[in-house]
Amino acid sequence: MKIRKAVFPVAGLGTRFLPATKAMAKEMLPVVDKPIIQYAVEEAFAAGIEQIIFVTGPGKKALEDHFDRSFELETTLKNKGKDEVLEQIQKLVPPTGTIVYTRQHEPKGLGHAIWCARDIVGDEPFAVLLADDLIKSKESVLSQMISRFDRLRASIAAVMEIPRDQTDRYGILDAHEIEDNVVRVKGMVEKPAPEDAPSNLAIVGRYILTPKIFEYLGEKKLGAGGEIQLTDAMEKLLRDQPVFGYKFEGERFDCGDKAGFQMANLAFAMERPDIREKLSHFIRNMDYNLCSENKDTDLN
């Protein structure tokens, strides 16, 4: 079956970005001039996804409004002759019915958020995208994964190698490589201590899952952090079906982390011809000033 639907868990409170996220959804934080969530939605559509399923929570109205018509704004832009900006705004709004919303009423973790979309997904394979993981690549990561799914016909998680001392931040795979950039999973552990991790191969925020996963998510077993973890359900899925990891081509930025968010802004901004020159000049001067400060500190 074709991958037609993509689930976006967006119910999180964004506490790591307070106070900025006190009244604004963290997914609406801008990278250059587009909110984080828009990059992920564009990635999904570029991969041929036909329906976006947002699993939301309180305080997400701005996200919903972003992908809806704003007739007052459009009229203002039209009257001022700002046709280029008007076209950009109108392109944000997909055809009616393309985006569906459902609520996660309790903050019970990623696995629970995905389970909340079960009735909309139905009995077909689907994608999951975590907008915090912003990935810069020539071909969208989801497109890369779908091409592998078309051949493997099984659940796939995007994976990357990380420093061993960071394993307690990720779901970690026990796996062996079966072909270039594809591993078959033997087991997985959610956020293990470095000394307990079976590898340094970490899952990042892109998945293609078979509907069988809902059976295990529906058990609502609590895992790491007292939450219902997707990794735990995928570990159980291994009893019935193969699961694979795909080492994607691209550069991943963790926009759930303040430093990662700033790195993403810089990386994407430097691809923009309209601002690259000014930024390059600023960075060169900043680098020179930092070197001078370090030199003075060393002399002291």
N, C-alpha and C positions, 0 to 999 in steps of 0.2 A: 504494500500500500504506500501511496505517496504521503510524505510528511506535510500535512496541510495546516496543522495547528501548533501554536507556540504559546507556552505559559510563561508569564512574567510575574514572579513573586515580588510585589512592591509594597508590602504592608509594613515594612520595618520603620522604626522611628528615627533612625539616623542620629543616634545619640553621640556618635563620635564627631559629628560636625556641629554640635550645639555651640553657640546660640544661633548659628545661621539657619538651622533646621527646626527652630522652635515653631515657626509658623509657615514653613515651606517644606514640601516633600524633598527628601534628599535626592531623589531621582531627577529633580528639576534643577539641581545645581549645574551651572553651565560649564562646559568645556569649550573654550573660546566663545562661540555665540550660539551653541545648541545645548540643550539640557542632556544630561547623561542618557536618559531614557530614550531620547530620539535616536541616538547612535545605534542602540540595540534594536529598536523597532525597524530602522532602515536596514540593518543587517538581516533581520528576519525576512522582510519583504524581498530583499535582494536574493535570498535563498529560495524564493518561491512559496513562502508561507502565505496562506490565504486568510487565516483568522488569528488575531491576537487576543489572548485571554489575560487580562490584568487581574491578579489577586491582590486586592487593595485592603486598606484599613482606614482608620480615622485620619483626617488631615490630608487627604489625597485629592481634594477637589481641583487644585491647580493642575495636577497631572491630567485629570479627565478633561479639563477645559483646554489644555494645550492641544489635544487631538480632536477638538470640536470647532465648529465655525464660530467666528466672532464678527458678527455683521457690523457692529459699530466701528471696530478697528478697520475692517475691510473697506467700509464706506469712507472713512477718514483718509486712508491711504490712496484710495481711488481719486478722491477730490483734490488731493495734493499732488497727484501725478506720479506717485511713487509706485509705478507699475511693477518694477523688478521685485521690490520687497513684498508687494501684494501677491505676486505669483508664488513667492517662497512660502508665505503664510497659508495660502490656499492649498499648496501641495502637502502641507502637514496633515490635512484631513483626509483619511482614506474613505472609500465608499461606505455607505451605511451598512451596518451589520458586520463590518470587518473587525471591529474592536468590540469585545464583550467584557463586562466587569462582573466580578464576584467578590464577596467579602471573606476575609479571614478574621473572624470575630475575636479570636484569642491568639496572643503571640506564642504559638507553640512550636515554632521552628520552620525550617525550609521544607521538610518532609510534609508537615501538616498543611503548609500553604499550597503545595502541589496537589495534595489530596483534595483540597477545597475545589479544585477545578475538574474533578473526576466526571461529573455529569455533563459538563460542557465538552470535554475531550471525547468521552465515549469510548468505544472499543476499537481504538486505532492508535498506532504509534504517534508520538508527538515530541516536540522540542521543548526544552526549558532554557531560558536565557536569564542570567543574573546581570542586571545592568551595571552593577558596580565593577564588573570585570569588563573594561573597555579594551578592545583588541584592535590594533592597527595592522592591517594586512592588505595585500593586493586583492586576494579573493576572500570574501567573508568567511570566517571560521565555520559558521553554520553551513554554508555551501560546501565547504571542504568535508564536513562531517556527513552531510546528506549523501554525497557521492560515495562515501564508504558504507553508509547504511544500505544504500541500494544494492550493494554487493554482499555485505555480511548479514543483513536482515536480523540484527540484534541490537540491544541497547549499547550505546556508546557514550563515553564521557571524554571531554577534552582534558588533556593532561599536559603537564610541563614538569621539568626537573627543577627542584628548588634546593637551596642550601639545607643541609641535614639539620641544622639547628632551628629551622622554621617548620618542622613537621607538625608541631602542636597547633598550627594555625589552619591546617587543611585536612581533607580526607586523603589518605595515602593508600596507594595500591601495592598489592603483592601480585606481580604480573611478570610474564615473559614475552619477549618480542616474537611476533609471528611473521612480520614483513616490515618493510620500511615504514616507520612512524606509527605502526599499529601493534598494540600489545593485547594479549588475552589475559583477562583478570582471573586470578586464582582466589583472591581475597582482598578485603579493604578494611581500613580502620579509620575512624573519625578522630582527628586531632591527637595522634599518639605522641608521647614524649619521644625525643630523638633516639634514646636508647632502645625504645620499643618499636620503632617504625620499621616495617618490612622493606622499605626502600625510600628514596627521596622523590618518587614520582607522585605528584600531587594533582588532584582534580581541581579544575577551575570552572568558571560559571557557564559552561555550555554542555547540554546533555541532549541525547535523543533516547527516549525511553519507550518500551513497549507497554501496553495497558496493563499487563500483569503486575506492574509495580504498584498499582492502586490496591491490590489485595494485601500487600505487605504494609503499605502506608496506613491502610485501614485498621491494622492491629493497634495502632497508636501507642507503640512501645516507646518509652522515653529513653533517650540515649545521652550522649555528651551534652553537658550544660542543662540537663533536665528538659530537653526538647526532642521532638520527633525528627530524627535525622534521616535525610535521604540516603546517605551512605549506608546506614544500617539496613534499610529496605533493599538497596541494591545488593548488599552482601547476601541477603536471603534469596534474592532473585537468582543468584548463581546456582541454587539448588535445582532450578527448573530450566534455565536458559543461559546461554553464554553471554558474557558481558565483555566489552572491549574498551580499551583506552586509545585515544588518537592524539599523537603529538602534533599539534597544529602548527601551521606556518604563520607567524605573525608575532607582534610584540604586545604583551599584555600589561595593562596598567591597572593597579588596584585602586579604584576610585572610592573605595570605602575607607581608605587610609589617607590622611592629610597630605603626606609626602607624595604618595602615588597619584593623588588628584592633581597636585601642582605639576608633577612630571607629565601627566597626560595633557594638561593645558599647554605646556611648553612644546611638547612633541607635535601636537596637532596644529598649534599656532605657527610653528616653523614651516609647515606645509602650505601656508597661506601667502601667496605672492603680495597681497595688499598690506601685510604687517610684518613679513619676514625681515625686511631690511632694518626697520626700526628696532625690532627685537634683537637682531644680531648685533647691532651697535650697542644696545643696552647690555647684552650678555658679555660682550668683550670688555666693556668698561667695568662691569661688576666683577668679572674674573680678575682683571688687573688690580682693582681695589682690594679684593680678597687676598691676592698674592702679596700685595704690599703690606697689608695688615699682618699676615702670617710671618712675613720677613721681619717686620718690626718686633713682633712677639718673640721670635727666635733670638733676635739680638738682645732683647731684655732678659 
